[in-house]
Amino acid sequence: MLRSFLLTTFFVCITLSAGSRTAAAQQELLPSQVVPEALATIFSGKERMHYEVFWSGGVKIGDIYLQIFPKDAPKGAYGISAQIKSTGPLEFFYPVDDVFHCTVRGEMKLPVLYEVFQREGRNRNVTKRVTWYNQDLYIARYQKNDDPVRLHSMGGGTAYNEFAAFVISRALRLEPDSHIVVPTFADNKRNEVAVRLLSRELRSSIFGERHTLKMQPMMNFKGLYEKSGNTQLWITDDQCRVPVEIRSRIIVGALVARLAGYSNPACQDLPTIGRTE
C-alpha cells in the first residue's frame, strides 16, 4: 500500500493513458511554463523534506525522506533522492524500506538516470531497477537486477519520470481554469499528465497558516487505485513552492502525506522545522 501510494500519489505524475506520437511531440514542457524563481529555489541544492503518511482514521503507516542536492557529474546535474520506510501496522504485515535516486540536468531538469532499490515484504532481498534516459534521441533503457537491458521509445519527445515530474510540477506557472501538461515516461511509454490549479486556499501547515495553491494532476488509472480526479496537493504560494499536504482516495478510505520536517537555506521566509533525515 505505501509504495503504491508513493508511486501513484506522492510522485503525482504517472498515468496509464498515453497520447499519440505526434501529440506527445507537441507537449514539451517549456521554460515559459515554469516560474524561474521557484525552480531556482527548489534546486538551490540543500532542500530536505520529511513526510508522514497516514491511512484513514489517522493511522500512520510510513515516512518519506526527500532531498535535492548538486552532483559532481554530469556537469550541472542534481540528485533527487528519497527513502520510504513503513511504520506501525504496515511494518508488521508488509515492511517497506525503499530507496530512490534520480539524476536530472539542464534548464528544465530532465532525468538522465533513475535508480530504485526495493526491499519489501518478508523477503529482504534487494530488487534493483535502473533506467537511463537519452533526452536527445528520445529513448530510455531499462534493466532489472541482472536481466537484459530493454530499450523503449519516449514517444518522439523529452519526458520526465515520476520523481522529476513531481519536482518540476512544483514550479509550474499555473493559472485558474487552465492546465499544463508534464510529459512523463511511465509504464514503459510516454504519457501526458495535465496538472491543474483548482484554487488558492489558506491552509494549516507546520509553518502555521499559509497561503497555498491547491493542485490536481489528472491521472487516468483503472484497477485497485482509481486515480482520475482523486489526487490533490497543496503547495505554498511563494517562491519555495513546498508541498505541505497530499491526499488521495483509494477503494478503502484515503491516504494522506503531511509535511513534518523541512529545511532549505534558500527559503528565508520558511523556517527549518522538524527532522529531515
C-alpha positions in Angstrom: 0.0 0.0 0.0 2.7 2.5 1.0 4.8 2.1 -2.1 1.8 2.1 -4.4 0.7 5.4 -2.7 4.2 6.9 -3.3 4.5 5.9 -6.9 1.0 7.0 -7.9 0.2 9.8 -5.4 3.3 11.4 -3.9 5.1 11.3 -7.2 2.0 12.6 -8.8 2.9 12.2 -12.5 2.3 8.6 -13.5 -0.6 7.9 -15.9 -1.6 4.9 -17.9 -3.2 6.8 -20.8 -0.7 7.8 -23.5 -1.2 10.2 -26.3 -0.1 9.7 -29.9 3.4 10.2 -31.1 2.5 13.4 -32.8 0.5 14.8 -29.9 3.3 13.9 -27.5 5.9 15.7 -29.5 3.7 18.8 -29.3 3.5 18.6 -25.5 7.0 19.6 -24.5 7.2 21.4 -21.2 8.6 24.9 -22.0 10.7 27.2 -19.9 7.9 29.8 -20.1 5.6 27.4 -18.3 7.7 27.4 -15.1 8.4 30.1 -12.5 12.2 30.6 -12.7 12.5 31.9 -9.1 10.7 28.9 -7.8 12.8 26.5 -9.8 16.0 28.1 -8.7 14.9 27.9 -5.0 13.9 24.2 -5.3 17.2 23.4 -6.9 19.3 25.6 -4.7 21.0 22.3 -3.6 20.1 22.0 0.0 16.4 21.2 0.3 15.3 18.4 2.6 11.7 17.3 3.4 10.1 14.7 5.7 6.6 13.5 5.2 4.4 11.3 7.4 2.0 9.0 5.6 -1.4 8.2 7.2 -4.2 5.9 6.3 -7.9 6.6 7.0 -8.6 7.4 10.6 -5.1 8.9 11.2 -3.2 5.6 11.3 0.4 6.3 10.5 1.9 3.8 8.0 5.1 5.3 6.9 7.7 8.0 6.5 9.2 9.6 3.4 12.6 11.5 3.4 13.3 13.5 0.3 16.3 15.7 -0.6 17.7 17.6 -3.6 21.4 18.2 -4.0 24.0 19.1 -6.6 26.1 16.3 -8.1 29.7 16.3 -9.3 28.9 14.6 -12.5 27.5 15.0 -15.1 28.2 18.8 -15.1 25.3 20.9 -13.9 23.3 17.8 -12.6 21.3 17.5 -9.5 20.2 14.5 -7.5 16.7 13.8 -6.1 16.7 11.1 -3.5 14.1 9.6 -1.3 13.7 6.9 1.2 10.4 5.3 2.0 10.0 3.4 5.3 7.0 1.6 6.7 5.9 2.1 10.3 3.0 0.9 12.5 0.8 -1.9 11.4 2.2 -1.9 7.8 5.6 -2.6 9.2 4.3 -5.8 10.8 2.3 -7.0 7.8 4.4 -5.8 4.9 7.6 -4.0 5.8 8.9 -1.5 3.2 12.4 0.1 3.0 12.9 1.5 -0.5 15.5 4.0 -1.8 15.1 6.1 -4.9 17.8 8.1 -6.7 17.1 10.3 -9.7 19.7 12.4 -11.6 18.4 15.4 -13.5 20.2 18.1 -15.6 19.6 21.0 -18.0 17.4 24.1 -17.8 14.2 22.0 -17.5 15.8 19.5 -15.1 15.1 16.4 -17.2 16.1 13.0 -15.9 19.1 11.2 -17.2 19.3 8.4 -14.6 16.8 6.7 -12.2 17.8 4.0 -9.7 15.4 2.2 -7.4 16.4 -0.2 -4.6 13.4 -2.1 -3.2 13.4 -4.1 0.0 9.8 -5.1 0.7 7.9 -7.8 2.4 9.4 -10.7 4.3 11.8 -11.4 1.5 14.6 -9.0 2.4 16.5 -9.4 -0.9 17.0 -6.1 -2.7 15.5 -5.6 -6.1 17.4 -3.1 -8.2 15.8 -1.2 -11.2 17.8 1.2 -13.3 16.6 3.5 -16.2 18.9 5.6 -18.4 17.3 8.4 -20.4 18.6 9.8 -23.7 16.6 13.1 -24.0 18.2 13.9 -27.4 17.3 10.6 -29.0 14.0 10.2 -27.0 14.8 6.7 -25.8 15.0 5.0 -22.4 17.0 1.9 -21.4 15.7 -0.2 -18.5 17.3 -3.0 -16.5 16.0 -5.0 -13.5 18.7 -6.7 -11.5 20.9 -8.6 -14.0 18.3 -9.1 -16.6 19.0 -8.0 -20.2 18.6 -4.2 -20.8 15.4 -3.3 -22.6 15.0 -0.3 -25.0 11.9 1.8 -25.0 10.8 4.8 -27.1 9.9 8.0 -25.3 7.3 8.8 -28.0 9.2 11.4 -30.0 9.9 13.9 -27.3 11.6 14.6 -24.0 9.9 13.2 -20.8 10.2 13.2 -17.1 9.8 10.2 -14.8 7.6 10.2 -11.7 10.3 11.7 -9.5 11.4 14.5 -11.7 7.8 15.2 -12.8 6.8 15.7 -9.2 9.6 18.2 -8.5 9.1 20.2 -11.8 5.3 20.4 -11.1 6.0 22.4 -8.0 7.4 25.2 -10.2 4.6 25.3 -12.8 3.2 28.7 -13.8 -0.4 27.7 -13.2 -3.4 29.9 -13.8 -7.1 29.2 -12.8 -9.2 27.3 -15.4 -6.2 26.1 -17.3 -3.6 23.3 -17.1 0.0 22.5 -18.1 1.0 19.1 -19.4 4.0 17.4 -17.9 5.1 14.6 -20.3 6.1 11.6 -18.2 7.7 8.3 -19.1 6.0 5.6 -17.0 4.7 2.1 -17.6 7.3 1.8 -20.5 5.7 4.6 -22.5 5.3 8.4 -22.8 2.2 9.8 -21.0 0.6 13.2 -20.8 -0.3 14.4 -17.3 -2.3 17.6 -17.1 -1.7 19.5 -13.9 -4.5 21.9 -13.0 -4.8 24.7 -10.4 -8.0 24.2 -8.5 -7.9 27.1 -6.1 -5.9 29.2 -3.7 -6.5 28.4 -0.1 -5.3 29.4 3.4 -4.2 26.1 4.9 -2.7 25.0 8.2 0.8 23.5 8.0 3.9 23.0 10.0 4.7 26.6 9.1 1.4 27.8 10.5 -1.4 29.2 8.4 0.0 29.6 4.8 -1.5 30.7 1.5 -1.4 27.6 -0.7 -2.0 26.5 -4.3 -4.4 23.6 -4.5 -3.3 21.5 -7.4 -4.6 18.3 -9.1 -2.8 16.0 -11.5 -5.3 14.5 -14.0 -4.3 10.8 -13.9 -6.4 8.0 -15.5 -5.8 4.8 -13.5 -8.1 1.8 -13.5 -7.7 -1.1 -11.1 -7.1 -1.1 -7.4 -6.2 2.6 -7.3 -8.7 4.7 -9.3 -6.8 8.0 -9.8 -8.9 10.0 -12.1 -9.5 13.2 -10.2 -8.8 11.6 -6.8 -5.4 13.2 -6.0 -4.9 16.7 -4.7 -2.0 18.5 -3.2 -1.4 21.8 -1.5 1.9 23.8 -2.1 2.9 27.0 -0.5 2.1 30.0 -2.7 5.6 31.5 -2.6 8.9 31.0 -4.4 9.6 27.9 -2.3 6.6 26.0 -3.5 6.7 23.5 -0.7 4.1 20.6 -0.9 2.6 20.7 2.6 -0.1 18.0 2.1 -1.1 15.4 -0.5 -4.3 13.4 -0.4 -5.5 10.5 -2.5 -8.7 8.5 -2.2 -8.5 4.7 -2.6 -11.1 1.9 -2.6 -10.8 1.6 1.2 -10.5 5.1 2.7 -7.8 7.6 1.9 -4.1 8.1 2.1 -2.6 11.4 3.3 1.1 12.6 3.2 1.7 15.6 5.5 4.9 17.6 5.7 6.5 17.0 9.1 10.0 18.4 8.6 11.6 21.0 6.2 14.9 22.6 5.5 16.2 24.8 2.7 18.5 27.8 3.4 17.3 29.4 0.2 13.8 29.7 1.7 14.3 32.6 4.0 10.6 33.0 4.6 10.2 29.4 5.8 11.9 28.2 9.0 13.7 24.9 9.4 11.3 22.6 11.2 11.5 19.0 12.4 13.6 16.1 11.5 14.5 15.8 7.8 16.8 12.7 7.7 
